[in-house]
Amino acid sequence: MEFLSFANHTHYDVQDPEVLLLNRVVYFYVLFPVIAIVFSCVFTSPYGMLANNVPLGTVPGKLGWMIMEAVSPIVYLLSFFVTSSTQSPQPTLTSYIFLGLWLTHYINRSFITVWRSPYRSPIPVIPFLSGIFFNIGNGYMNGRWVGVFGYYPKSHLLSGHFLLGVSIFLLGLIGNIQSDNILMKLRSNYHVDKEKNKYKIPYGLYFNYLSCPHYFFEILEWSGYAIATNSIPAFLFALCTASNLIPRAIQIHQWYKTTFIQYPTSRKAIIPLIL
C-alpha cells in the first residue's frame, strides 16, 4: 500500500525513486508508536531523572541536546528546498508558513531553551543516537511533504482545519515555553555534585495540575500542526510524540510520588483530570 496515494491533488509518479523512499520512511513511522509503547512496558525511559545503569556512557547535556534536536530543522530545511525529481509544484505561501512553525519550535527547543537552561543532565549515548535517527527521518518526511508533495494553495489559509490547527499549535508552543520557564527556575538551584538536591517539586501554572505539562503541550503542538497540514507524515509525528511522551510522563509521575512524600496527590501525569 502506498501511503502517499491518500493525498488529494498531488501529482507524482508512484514509481519515482523519491516517492518510493518517502513511502518507506512513512512505513517506519507507522511502526514507531508500537515499538515505543512496547519498549515503555519493559524498560524505563533511559535519560534524565529516570536514567539508571547507563550503558556506553553519556553525552554532555547541553551539547548533546542541541546536536540531537538541531538535526530536525536542518533536515527539514534541506528536504523543503532541495530540487525534486518529481513534477510537483513549488512551495506556496502556505508551505512557508508551515516551515516557519517547524523552525519556530525547533529553534526554541534546540538553541534558545538550551542556552537559557542553567543545567541539563547528561544524555545517555543510546537515546542520543536514537533521537538523531528519529529526527533525520521525521524532518525528511515532513519537510519533503510540505515543500514538495503536499498541495497547499492560498485557499488553504482560510480553511477551518488550517485556522484550528495553527491555533492549537500556538497554544501548545506558549504552554510549552511557560512550563519550561518554571523548570529552568528550579534548575538554577541545582547542585550537580549533590545528587540529592538535583530535583525538586515544580509548582505554578500547569504544574499545579500535571507532573509533565511540557509534554502535554508538546503533544498539543504537533497535533495542531498535523491538523493544519492535513498530512500523513504530520499525523504520524503527532502519534509518535504521544506514544513516546505519555509513557514517560507516567513513569516520571510515579518517580515524583515515590521520591517526594509530600508530592501533591491531586496532580495527574500528563492529561488534565484524566491521566
C-alpha positions in Angstrom: 0.0 0.0 0.0 1.3 3.4 -1.0 0.5 5.9 1.8 1.1 8.9 -0.4 -1.8 7.8 -2.6 -4.2 9.1 0.1 -3.1 12.7 -0.7 -5.6 14.6 -2.8 -4.5 16.8 -5.7 -0.9 15.7 -5.7 0.9 14.9 -8.9 3.8 12.4 -8.9 5.0 9.1 -10.4 4.4 6.3 -7.9 7.5 4.6 -9.3 9.7 7.6 -8.8 12.6 6.6 -6.5 12.0 9.6 -4.3 8.3 8.7 -3.9 9.3 5.1 -3.1 11.8 6.4 -0.5 9.3 8.7 1.2 6.8 5.8 1.4 9.4 3.6 3.1 10.2 6.2 5.6 6.5 6.6 6.3 6.2 2.9 6.9 8.8 3.1 9.7 6.9 5.9 11.5 3.8 3.8 11.3 5.6 1.2 13.3 7.3 3.5 15.7 4.4 4.1 18.1 4.0 0.3 18.6 7.8 0.0 19.2 7.7 2.9 21.7 4.8 1.6 23.7 6.2 -2.0 23.9 9.6 -0.6 25.0 7.9 1.5 27.7 6.2 -1.6 29.1 9.6 -3.3 29.5 12.1 -0.5 30.2 12.2 2.8 32.0 12.9 5.8 29.7 16.7 5.8 30.0 17.5 9.5 30.4 17.0 12.5 32.8 15.7 11.7 36.3 14.9 8.1 35.2 18.4 7.3 33.9 19.8 4.2 35.7 22.8 1.9 34.8 23.5 3.8 31.6 25.4 1.6 29.1 28.0 3.1 26.7 28.4 6.3 28.7 26.8 9.7 28.2 27.0 12.9 26.1 27.2 16.4 27.8 23.6 17.5 28.4 23.5 20.9 26.7 25.8 19.9 23.8 24.0 16.6 23.2 20.5 18.1 23.4 21.5 20.9 20.9 23.0 18.5 18.4 20.2 15.9 18.7 17.4 18.4 18.2 19.1 20.7 15.7 19.1 17.7 13.2 15.3 18.0 12.7 15.2 21.7 11.4 18.3 21.2 9.3 16.9 18.1 7.6 13.5 19.7 7.2 15.1 22.8 5.6 17.1 20.6 3.1 14.1 18.5 2.3 11.9 21.6 1.8 14.3 23.4 -0.6 16.3 20.7 -2.5 15.0 20.3 -6.0 12.7 17.3 -6.5 12.9 14.7 -9.3 9.1 14.9 -9.5 7.0 17.4 -11.4 5.4 18.7 -8.2 4.6 22.4 -7.8 7.0 24.7 -6.0 6.3 25.6 -2.3 3.5 28.1 -1.7 2.9 30.8 0.9 1.1 28.2 3.0 4.1 25.8 2.8 6.4 28.6 4.0 4.1 29.2 7.0 4.3 25.5 7.9 8.1 25.8 7.5 8.0 28.8 9.9 6.0 26.9 12.5 8.5 24.0 12.4 11.5 26.3 12.7 10.0 28.3 15.5 9.5 25.2 17.6 13.0 23.8 16.9 15.0 27.0 17.2 13.4 27.4 20.6 14.0 23.8 21.5 17.4 23.3 20.0 19.1 26.6 20.9 17.1 29.2 22.9 16.0 26.8 25.6 19.4 25.1 25.8 21.2 28.4 26.0 18.8 29.7 28.8 18.9 26.5 30.8 21.3 26.6 33.8 21.8 22.8 33.7 20.8 19.8 31.7 21.5 16.2 32.7 24.0 14.2 30.5 22.2 12.2 27.8 23.0 8.5 27.5 24.5 7.6 24.2 21.8 5.2 23.1 18.9 7.8 23.5 21.2 10.4 21.9 21.8 8.4 18.8 18.2 7.2 18.7 17.0 10.8 18.8 19.2 11.8 15.9 18.0 8.8 13.9 14.4 9.7 14.6 14.8 13.4 13.8 16.5 12.7 10.5 13.6 10.6 9.2 11.0 12.8 10.7 12.5 16.0 9.4 12.8 14.5 6.0 9.3 13.1 5.6 7.6 16.3 7.0 9.9 18.7 5.1 9.5 16.9 1.8 5.8 16.6 2.2 5.2 20.3 2.9 7.8 21.5 0.4 7.2 19.1 -2.5 4.4 16.5 -2.3 1.7 18.4 -0.4 -0.9 20.5 -2.1 -1.3 23.9 -0.3 -2.9 26.6 -2.4 -3.6 30.0 -0.9 -7.2 29.0 -0.2 -5.8 26.5 2.4 -5.0 29.6 4.6 -8.8 30.2 5.0 -9.7 26.6 5.7 -11.1 25.6 9.0 -8.6 22.9 9.8 -5.7 25.4 9.0 -7.0 28.0 11.4 -7.8 25.4 14.1 -4.5 23.6 13.7 -2.4 26.7 13.8 -4.3 28.0 16.9 -3.7 24.7 18.7 0.0 24.7 17.7 0.5 28.2 19.0 -1.4 27.4 22.3 0.9 24.4 22.7 4.0 26.4 21.9 3.1 29.1 24.5 2.3 26.5 27.2 5.5 24.6 26.5 7.6 27.7 26.9 5.8 28.7 30.1 6.3 25.2 31.5 10.0 25.2 30.6 10.4 28.6 32.3 9.3 27.1 35.6 11.6 24.1 35.2 14.5 26.5 34.5 14.0 28.3 37.7 14.3 25.1 39.6 17.4 24.1 37.6 19.1 27.4 38.6 19.5 26.0 42.1 20.7 22.6 41.0 24.0 21.3 42.6 25.5 18.9 40.0 27.8 17.4 42.6 24.9 16.8 45.1 22.5 14.3 43.6 20.0 14.5 46.4 19.5 18.2 45.7 19.3 17.8 42.0 15.5 17.5 41.6 12.7 19.4 43.3 8.9 19.5 43.0 7.8 22.1 40.4 4.9 24.4 41.3 2.9 27.0 39.5 0.6 27.4 36.5 0.1 24.0 34.8 2.3 22.2 37.3 -0.4 22.6 39.8 -2.4 20.1 37.8 0.1 18.0 35.9 3.5 16.4 36.6 4.6 16.9 32.9 2.6 19.8 31.4 5.5 20.5 29.0 4.9 17.0 27.5 1.2 17.7 27.2 1.8 21.0 25.4 4.3 19.4 23.0 1.7 16.8 22.0 -0.8 19.6 21.6 1.7 21.5 19.3 2.2 18.6 16.9 -1.4 17.6 16.9 -2.2 21.2 15.9 0.5 21.0 13.2 -1.0 17.8 11.9 -4.5 19.3 11.7 -3.2 22.4 9.9 -1.1 20.5 7.3 -3.6 17.6 7.0 -0.7 15.3 6.1 0.1 11.7 6.9 3.7 12.5 8.0 2.5 15.1 10.4 -0.2 12.9 11.9 2.4 10.2 12.3 4.7 12.6 14.1 2.0 13.6 16.5 1.2 10.0 17.2 4.9 9.2 17.7 5.2 12.1 20.1 2.3 10.9 22.1 3.4 7.3 22.2 6.8 8.4 23.5 5.9 11.2 25.9 2.8 9.7 27.6 4.5 6.5 28.9 7.5 8.7 30.0 5.2 11.1 31.8 3.5 8.3 33.7 7.0 7.0 34.8 8.0 10.5 35.9 4.8 10.9 37.8 5.4 7.7 39.6 9.0 8.7 40.3 7.8 12.0 41.8 5.3 10.2 44.1 7.9 7.7 45.2 10.7 10.3 45.7 8.7 13.0 47.5 6.4 12.0 50.3 4.7 15.5 50.1 4.0 15.3 46.4 0.5 16.7 45.6 -1.9 13.8 45.3 -4.3 15.8 43.1 -1.9 16.0 40.2 -2.2 13.9 37.1 0.7 12.8 34.9 0.0 14.4 31.6 -3.7 14.8 30.6 -5.7 17.1 32.8 -8.3 15.3 35.0 -7.7 12.0 33.2 -4.2 10.6 33.3 
